[in-house]
Amino acid sequence: MIRTILFDLDDTLLWDKKSVKQAFEQTCQLAEEKYGIDKEALEEKVREQAKELYQEYETYEFTQLIGINPFEGLWGNFLDDHTYFKKMAEIVPDYRKKAWTNGLAQMGINDASFGEYLAEQFPMYRKQSPFVYEETFSVLKKLQGDYQLVMLTNGSPDLQQTKLSITPELKAYFDHIIISGAFGKGKPDPDLFEHALDVAEADREQSIMVGDNLKTDILGANRAGITSVWINRENKQALKDITPDYEITNLHELSSLL
């Protein structure tokens, strides 16, 4: 019998991809209005520049370990008490400015001051765009009380708590919220899953992990011996070497599994 359900946060409960997409659209719209350039093309260039720059910083390996992507670097403050988070806090202002300025340059616009302006607007727009999947709250409300609910998310504690602060209704459904940056290892490291079970005082045989990412949520659960449920909303192809125990396309389908 299942007693504990571990949920991933980003793109499982929160629609982070949509939030980031909207912030890009709103920010790039400013450039389109000022210079007449195509906002979608600019978004593509800034995303490319962000990914390239992100890998050049000394914090890159740490971000891979904890699970922080380049686009979180474009708006997170990383006000966490950890050496590498402190380094990230120092780095991100320059990183953001370069990503946007370089993106503009790729479009033939050399305007560093405007690049810095856009870099400041993106975090503001991201915080104004907290999207949650349509079924998230109804499913959590149905499960609460019958199951122990644990949020297990990769990332910076400061940034993940910011996401939760702009979606305040979410926290109330969870008995425990565990963030990889506070533990020191991220999914798919089985140690993080073991830590989550310990905190929740849960048995692995009576627990399931629900997440959208095969390489973090599902692989980590499999390694830790926890039943894995892959929520595949985008009809992605499965990976040959990572097999979830169950696959669903909507959180409502959890009811039949349970």
Secondary structure as a PSIPRED ss2 file (coil, helix, strand):
# PSIPRED VFORMAT (PSIPRED V4.0)

   1 M C   1.000  0.000  0.000
   2 I C   1.000  0.000  0.000
   3 R C   1.000  0.000  0.000
   4 T E   0.000  0.000  1.000
   5 I E   0.000  0.000  1.000
   6 L E   0.000  0.000  1.000
   7 F E   0.000  0.000  1.000
   8 D C   1.000  0.000  0.000
   9 L C   1.000  0.000  0.000
  10 D E   0.000  0.000  1.000
  11 D C   1.000  0.000  0.000
  12 T C   1.000  0.000  0.000
  13 L C   1.000  0.000  0.000
  14 L E   0.000  0.000  1.000
  15 W C   1.000  0.000  0.000
  16 D H   0.000  1.000  0.000
  17 K H   0.000  1.000  0.000
  18 K H   0.000  1.000  0.000
  19 S H   0.000  1.000  0.000
  20 V H   0.000  1.000  0.000
  21 K H   0.000  1.000  0.000
  22 Q H   0.000  1.000  0.000
  23 A H   0.000  1.000  0.000
  24 F H   0.000  1.000  0.000
  25 E H   0.000  1.000  0.000
  26 Q H   0.000  1.000  0.000
  27 T H   0.000  1.000  0.000
  28 C H   0.000  1.000  0.000
  29 Q H   0.000  1.000  0.000
  30 L H   0.000  1.000  0.000
  31 A H   0.000  1.000  0.000
  32 E H   0.000  1.000  0.000
  33 E H   0.000  1.000  0.000
  34 K H   0.000  1.000  0.000
  35 Y H   0.000  1.000  0.000
  36 G C   1.000  0.000  0.000
  37 I C   1.000  0.000  0.000
  38 D C   1.000  0.000  0.000
  39 K H   0.000  1.000  0.000
  40 E H   0.000  1.000  0.000
  41 A H   0.000  1.000  0.000
  42 L H   0.000  1.000  0.000
  43 E H   0.000  1.000  0.000
  44 E H   0.000  1.000  0.000
  45 K H   0.000  1.000  0.000
  46 V H   0.000  1.000  0.000
  47 R H   0.000  1.000  0.000
  48 E H   0.000  1.000  0.000
  49 Q H   0.000  1.000  0.000
  50 A H   0.000  1.000  0.000
  51 K H   0.000  1.000  0.000
  52 E H   0.000  1.000  0.000
  53 L H   0.000  1.000  0.000
  54 Y H   0.000  1.000  0.000
  55 Q C   1.000  0.000  0.000
  56 E C   1.000  0.000  0.000
  57 Y C   1.000  0.000  0.000
  58 E C   1.000  0.000  0.000
  59 T C   1.000  0.000  0.000
  60 Y H   0.000  1.000  0.000
  61 E H   0.000  1.000  0.000
  62 F H   0.000  1.000  0.000
  63 T H   0.000  1.000  0.000
  64 Q H   0.000  1.000  0.000
  65 L H   0.000  1.000  0.000
  66 I H   0.000  1.000  0.000
  67 G C   1.000  0.000  0.000
  68 I C   1.000  0.000  0.000
  69 N C   1.000  0.000  0.000
  70 P H   0.000  1.000  0.000
  71 F H   0.000  1.000  0.000
  72 E H   0.000  1.000  0.000
  73 G H   0.000  1.000  0.000
  74 L C   1.000  0.000  0.000
  75 W C   1.000  0.000  0.000
  76 G C   1.000  0.000  0.000
  77 N C   1.000  0.000  0.000
  78 F C   1.000  0.000  0.000
  79 L C   1.000  0.000  0.000
  80 D C   1.000  0.000  0.000
  81 D C   1.000  0.000  0.000
  82 H C   1.000  0.000  0.000
  83 T H   0.000  1.000  0.000
  84 Y H   0.000  1.000  0.000
  85 F H   0.000  1.000  0.000
  86 K H   0.000  1.000  0.000
  87 K H   0.000  1.000  0.000
  88 M H   0.000  1.000  0.000
  89 A H   0.000  1.000  0.000
  90 E H   0.000  1.000  0.000
  91 I H   0.000  1.000  0.000
  92 V H   0.000  1.000  0.000
  93 P H   0.000  1.000  0.000
  94 D H   0.000  1.000  0.000
  95 Y H   0.000  1.000  0.000
  96 R H   0.000  1.000  0.000
  97 K H   0.000  1.000  0.000
  98 K H   0.000  1.000  0.000
  99 A H   0.000  1.000  0.000
 100 W H   0.000  1.000  0.000
 101 T H   0.000  1.000  0.000
 102 N H   0.000  1.000  0.000
 103 G H   0.000  1.000  0.000
 104 L H   0.000  1.000  0.000
 105 A H   0.000  1.000  0.000
 106 Q H   0.000  1.000  0.000
 107 M C   1.000  0.000  0.000
 108 G C   1.000  0.000  0.000
 109 I C   1.000  0.000  0.000
 110 N C   1.000  0.000  0.000
 111 D C   1.000  0.000  0.000
 112 A H   0.000  1.000  0.000
 113 S H   0.000  1.000  0.000
 114 F H   0.000  1.000  0.000
 115 G H   0.000  1.000  0.000
 116 E H   0.000  1.000  0.000
 117 Y H   0.000  1.000  0.000
 118 L H   0.000  1.000  0.000
 119 A H   0.000  1.000  0.000
 120 E H   0.000  1.000  0.000
 121 Q H   0.000  1.000  0.000
 122 F H   0.000  1.000  0.000
 123 P H   0.000  1.000  0.000
 124 M H   0.000  1.000  0.000
 125 Y H   0.000  1.000  0.000
 126 R H   0.000  1.000  0.000
 127 K H   0.000  1.000  0.000
 128 Q C   1.000  0.000  0.000
 129 S C   1.000  0.000  0.000
 130 P C   1.000  0.000  0.000
 131 F C   1.000  0.000  0.000
 132 V E   0.000  0.000  1.000
 133 Y C   1.000  0.000  0.000
 134 E C   1.000  0.000  0.000
 135 E C   1.000  0.000  0.000
 136 T H   0.000  1.000  0.000
 137 F H   0.000  1.000  0.000
 138 S H   0.000  1.000  0.000
 139 V H   0.000  1.000  0.000
 140 L H   0.000  1.000  0.000
 141 K H   0.000  1.000  0.000
 142 K H   0.000  1.000  0.000
 143 L H   0.000  1.000  0.000
 144 Q E   0.000  0.000  1.000
 145 G C   1.000  0.000  0.000
 146 D C   1.000  0.000  0.000
 147 Y E   0.000  0.000  1.000
 148 Q E   0.000  0.000  1.000
 149 L E   0.000  0.000  1.000
 150 V E   0.000  0.000  1.000
 151 M E   0.000  0.000  1.000
 152 L E   0.000  0.000  1.000
 153 T E   0.000  0.000  1.000
 154 N C   1.000  0.000  0.000
 155 G C   1.000  0.000  0.000
 156 S C   1.000  0.000  0.000
 157 P H   0.000  1.000  0.000
 158 D H   0.000  1.000  0.000
 159 L H   0.000  1.000  0.000
 160 Q H   0.000  1.000  0.000
 161 Q H   0.000  1.000  0.000
 162 T H   0.000  1.000  0.000
 163 K H   0.000  1.000  0.000
 164 L H   0.000  1.000  0.000
 165 S H   0.000  1.000  0.000
 166 I C   1.000  0.000  0.000
 167 T C   1.000  0.000  0.000
 168 P C   1.000  0.000  0.000
 169 E C   1.000  0.000  0.000
 170 L C   1.000  0.000  0.000
 171 K H   0.000  1.000  0.000
 172 A H   0.000  1.000  0.000
 173 Y H   0.000  1.000  0.000
 174 F C   1.000  0.000  0.000
 175 D C   1.000  0.000  0.000
 176 H E   0.000  0.000  1.000
 177 I E   0.000  0.000  1.000
 178 I E   0.000  0.000  1.000
 179 I E   0.000  0.000  1.000
 180 S H   0.000  1.000  0.000
 181 G H   0.000  1.000  0.000
 182 A H   0.000  1.000  0.000
 183 F H   0.000  1.000  0.000
 184 G C   1.000  0.000  0.000
 185 K C   1.000  0.000  0.000
 186 G C   1.000  0.000  0.000
 187 K C   1.000  0.000  0.000
 188 P C   1.000  0.000  0.000
 189 D C   1.000  0.000  0.000
 190 P H   0.000  1.000  0.000
 191 D H   0.000  1.000  0.000
 192 L H   0.000  1.000  0.000
 193 F H   0.000  1.000  0.000
 194 E H   0.000  1.000  0.000
 195 H H   0.000  1.000  0.000
 196 A H   0.000  1.000  0.000
 197 L H   0.000  1.000  0.000
 198 D H   0.000  1.000  0.000
 199 V H   0.000  1.000  0.000
 200 A H   0.000  1.000  0.000
 201 E C   1.000  0.000  0.000
 202 A C   1.000  0.000  0.000
 203 D C   1.000  0.000  0.000
 204 R H   0.000  1.000  0.000
 205 E H   0.000  1.000  0.000
 206 Q H   0.000  1.000  0.000
 207 S E   0.000  0.000  1.000
 208 I E   0.000  0.000  1.000
 209 M E   0.000  0.000  1.000
 210 V E   0.000  0.000  1.000
 211 G E   0.000  0.000  1.000
 212 D C   1.000  0.000  0.000
 213 N C   1.000  0.000  0.000
 214 L H   0.000  1.000  0.000
 215 K H   0.000  1.000  0.000
 216 T H   0.000  1.000  0.000
 217 D H   0.000  1.000  0.000
 218 I H   0.000  1.000  0.000
 219 L H   0.000  1.000  0.000
 220 G H   0.000  1.000  0.000
 221 A H   0.000  1.000  0.000
 222 N H   0.000  1.000  0.000
 223 R H   0.000  1.000  0.000
 224 A H   0.000  1.000  0.000
 225 G C   1.000  0.000  0.000
 226 I C   1.000  0.000  0.000
 227 T E   0.000  0.000  1.000
 228 S E   0.000  0.000  1.000
 229 V E   0.000  0.000  1.000
 230 W E   0.000  0.000  1.000
 231 I E   0.000  0.000  1.000
 232 N C   1.000  0.000  0.000
 233 R C   1.000  0.000  0.000
 234 E C   1.000  0.000  0.000
 235 N C   1.000  0.000  0.000
 236 K C   1.000  0.000  0.000
 237 Q C   1.000  0.000  0.000
 238 A C   1.000  0.000  0.000
 239 L E   0.000  0.000  1.000
 240 K C   1.000  0.000  0.000
 241 D C   1.000  0.000  0.000
 242 I E   0.000  0.000  1.000
 243 T C   1.000  0.000  0.000
 244 P C   1.000  0.000  0.000
 245 D C   1.000  0.000  0.000
 246 Y E   0.000  0.000  1.000
 247 E E   0.000  0.000  1.000
 248 I E   0.000  0.000  1.000
 249 T C   1.000  0.000  0.000
 250 N C   1.000  0.000  0.000
 251 L H   0.000  1.000  0.000
 252 H H   0.000  1.000  0.000
 253 E H   0.000  1.000  0.000
 254 L H   0.000  1.000  0.000
 255 S H   0.000  1.000  0.000
 256 S H   0.000  1.000  0.000
 257 L H   0.000  1.000  0.000
 258 L C   1.000  0.000  0.000
